[in-house]
Amino acid sequence: PQVKEKVIQVLARNGFNFGSTFWETVKVPKEKLEIQIQKTREGSRDVTAPKHGEVDPTDSPHVGGNTWAGGTGGADTAGLGGKGGPYRLSNFKNPVYQISDEEKAKISKE
């Protein structure tokens, strides 16, 4: 019961509100429960002004957001997997998330 409550809280915090009937269809394994949540944004951010970005002193992973240097999947900041930024930059500690193939196709060849 505690695992189920925690999972519902995490899902709700990330915009997934399934209600109480959610667990009627889910079987929780006794050994290990691994859940991966991936949020996708409707639409996309255009590249406007490539920049280095702010340096995060905690070295936390950052996906999109157009703020942090060394993040992934962004539009203007230096990082990996995005569509803009003045150069590629990574701390090689955090996972890399790439923009979709659809978004890649929209990038100018210039």
C-alpha positions in Angstrom: 0.0 0.0 0.0 2.8 2.5 0.8 4.4 1.9 -2.6 1.1 2.5 -4.4 0.5 5.7 -2.5 4.0 7.0 -3.3 3.6 6.2 -7.0 0.2 8.0 -7.1 1.8 11.0 -5.5 4.7 11.1 -7.9 2.5 10.7 -10.9 0.1 13.4 -9.7 3.0 15.8 -9.1 4.0 15.2 -12.8 0.5 15.9 -14.1 -0.8 12.3 -14.3 -4.0 12.1 -12.3 -5.5 8.6 -12.7 -7.7 8.5 -9.6 -8.4 5.5 -7.4 -9.2 3.1 -10.3 -5.6 3.2 -11.5 -4.5 0.4 -9.3 -7.2 -2.0 -10.3 -5.3 -2.6 -13.5 -1.7 -2.4 -12.2 0.2 -5.4 -10.8 3.1 -4.4 -8.6 6.0 -6.9 -8.6 7.4 -7.9 -5.2 11.0 -7.7 -6.2 11.4 -4.2 -7.8 9.2 -1.6 -9.2 10.8 0.7 -11.8 8.9 3.6 -13.3 10.1 6.1 -15.9 8.2 9.3 -16.5 8.8 11.2 -19.7 7.0 14.5 -20.2 6.7 15.9 -23.7 5.9 19.5 -24.4 3.3 20.5 -26.9 4.9 22.7 -29.5 8.5 23.7 -29.3 10.7 26.6 -28.4 12.4 28.4 -31.3 16.1 29.1 -31.2 16.4 32.8 -30.5 19.7 33.8 -29.0 22.3 31.1 -28.5 24.1 31.6 -25.1 26.3 29.7 -22.7 23.7 29.6 -19.9 23.9 29.6 -16.1 26.2 27.2 -14.3 24.4 25.0 -11.8 26.7 24.6 -8.7 24.9 21.4 -7.8 25.5 19.7 -11.2 21.9 18.6 -11.3 20.5 17.2 -14.6 18.5 19.8 -16.6 16.3 19.0 -19.6 15.0 21.9 -21.7 14.1 25.1 -19.9 16.6 27.3 -21.8 18.5 28.3 -18.6 21.3 26.0 -17.7 24.7 25.4 -19.4 25.4 21.7 -20.0 21.7 20.6 -20.0 20.1 18.5 -22.6 17.3 19.0 -25.2 17.2 22.8 -25.0 16.9 25.5 -27.5 19.5 28.2 -26.9 21.9 27.1 -24.2 25.1 25.2 -24.6 24.4 21.5 -24.0 23.7 18.2 -25.8 20.6 16.9 -27.6 19.1 20.3 -28.2 18.5 22.4 -31.3 20.5 25.5 -30.7 23.2 26.7 -28.4 26.6 28.1 -29.5 28.4 24.8 -28.9 28.1 21.3 -27.3 28.7 21.1 -23.6 28.3 18.2 -21.1 29.5 17.2 -17.7 29.2 13.5 -18.8 27.5 12.6 -15.5 23.8 13.1 -16.5 21.7 11.3 -19.1 21.3 13.0 -22.5 17.8 13.6 -23.8 17.4 14.6 -27.4 14.7 16.6 -29.2 12.4 14.5 -31.4 13.3 13.7 -35.0 10.4 15.9 -36.0 12.0 18.9 -34.2 15.4 18.0 -35.7 13.9 18.2 -39.2 12.7 21.8 -38.5 16.2 23.0 -37.9 17.7 25.2 -40.6 20.9 23.9 -42.3 22.6 27.3 -41.7 
